[in-house]
Amino acid sequence: MQRDVETLLARLFVEGDLRERFLQNPRAVASRCGLSQEECSEMESVSTSAFETAARSYERKRTFKRNHSRGVGLKGWFRVVMGWSLRNLRLLVHPEKHL
Amino acid sequence: MQVEVTMQEDRVGLGWRPELASAILGSLDRIDILEVIGNDYLGETQRKRDGLKLLARQVPLHIHGVDLGLAGAEEVSSRRIDRLARLINHVQPEAWSEHLAFVRAGGIEIGHLAAPPRTQASIENAAKNLKKTAGIVGCMPYMENIATLLQPPCSSLSEQQWISGIAAAGDCGLLLDLHNLHANATNFSFDPLRFLAEIPLQRVSCIHIAGGRWIPSPDGRQQYLLDDHLHEVTEPVYGLLREVAARASQPLTVILERDGAYPPMEVLLQELEKARSSIAAGRRRMQEARKEVSHAA
């Protein structure tokens, strides 16, 4: 089924261990993931070189996104911490204004 | 007989990137349209969304979605569509677009666009997802062909048949990415002109152009052309743009995509000018061909 093929492809692009096993024995991995005999044969004919190149490319994209979102997250936290500190600093300097 | 070609409405623009913001705003006299990655604004503050809305009032703007995965076998979640719909309804862009791809399956996020098996089943599912999405957003997206390093296994249709099938079943317009086409044609040794002849070009209103680079396979035995948006647009891509402009009479909106390693703004503007010249050359060819036909008649 289309859904099973897509799930296997997604796993192969993301899970390095499964990918290694697949590249050694694609039919066995595909069969264990519930693909039909016909689909297993198709998976067997996938170009190993293209597959590895694609998987690496996806890995790079994920790393880039992770780093990017980590940067945004850190900036966000920095803003929160700075805002909290400034509020408390004002409270210490002018406690009467906050009574 | 005077030949009429609707070339006056062709537009050329640029992908909006925060790093280029001030340079873009200073060059709006040479940029007809901007395209914004919608996902960059989904988690943003109301202030930034308002800024985007203001930008859309100043210059024609398209929103580009990158993670709905409309061509996947799974039904796209209403929550994801809702988030994008809220942004689109707030900003009120001229149009929006997404990709002919899947990005997740079985709960696993791939992290980028992947080509699903090209089958009748995926055409039907993509059409269902498109209808659901258009129902929530309020209008149909333009759907973009993707670059892939891997020919999707378990496919029974060519990419052209598959794209044509989804465009017909979903009744959607197409965003034709010419670098994706060039990269796929190079990596899988097919003729891009034949591809253009076999897709419904009359549905193409938007075009992406970009650059890429050669990467070796891990075993070093093969080279692949990667669509990385980090390099200048190459001549084959301008050549394809000339071809589309010569074959499709409707107005075309061309967007240059650049995602990093930014050159000076003047270099990007020169690429836009090259795109304009390519469209103009294609339009001239179309006019000449039509004149010849009318003279022969």
Interface residues (C-beta under 8 A of the other chain):
Chain A: M1 Q2 R3 V5 E6 T7 L9 A10 R11 F13 V14 E38 E39 E42 M43 S45 V46 S47 S49 A50 F51 E52 T53 A54 R56 S57 Y58 K61 R62 K65
Chain B: G72 A73 E74 F102 R104 A105 G106 I108 E109 I110 G111 H112 A114 P116 P117 T119 A121 S122 N125 T148 L149 L150 Q151 P152 P153 C154 N187 I215 S217 P218 D219 R221 Q222 Y224 L226
